[in-house]
Amino acid sequence: ARWCLQGVKLADGRSLRLEYIRVGDRMMTSKAGLLRFLAAQQDNSVTEVATQPRTPTQRMRAAAKAEAELSDLGI
């Protein structure tokens, strides 16, 4: 029921809902509707594979953290 009413958040911030119909007090979907819902999530995640490069400040902080961890280990 959550996928129908609230949906799921996609990587680009949009919300995707599972299509459904009400039959009495039940929510029902079709196999085709479920496959479209799952495919829409897959398509989005495949196109969002590339990540943003770290900024110089982020790289320096990560390097300092790694250096501190190695120092704590005695390396």
N, C-alpha and C positions, 0 to 999 in steps of 0.2 A: 504494500500500500504506500510506503514511503516513496518509492520510485515514481509512482503515479502522481502523488500529491505534491511532494517537495522536489522530486527529481534528484539529479546528481550534478555537482559542479564540474564543469570541464576546465581544462588547463587555461583556456582563454577567459575564464570568469563567467561564461554563460551557464545557464542551468538547462539541463536536458531532462525531459519527463517521458516516462513510459506511457504510450497511448493505451487507453482503456475505455471500457463501457461499464455502466452499472446495470446489473441484473438483480433486481430486488435490493438486498442489502450487501451484495457482493460486487467486488471490482474484478473485471475479467479482461484479459488481453488475448491476443492471438499469437501463435508461434511466429508468424511473419512480423508482427509488431515487436515482439521481444528481440528477434534477430536484427531488425532495424535499429532498435535502441542500443544493442550491444555493438553493432557495426559503427554507429555514430560515435561511440566512445573510442573505439579502436582508431578510426580515421583521425580523430583529433589528437590522440596521443602519438600517433606516428608522425604527424606533421610538426609536433612540438618537441621533437627530439633534441634539436639544437638548443644549447643553453647559452646564456649570456656570459661572456668572458669576465673574469674577476678584475676588479679595478686594481691599480697599483697598491693602494692602501690595503685592500683585502689580501693581496698576495703577500705583502710585508707582514701583516698580522698573522697569517697562516704560517709563514716561515718562522716568525718569532715563537709561535706556539709550538711548532715542531721542534725547534731548537731547545726550548725549555723542557719538553718531554724527553728528548734524548739526553739532556743534561741530567735530569732526574734519574734516568736509567744508568747513568755513568758512561754514556757512549760519547 
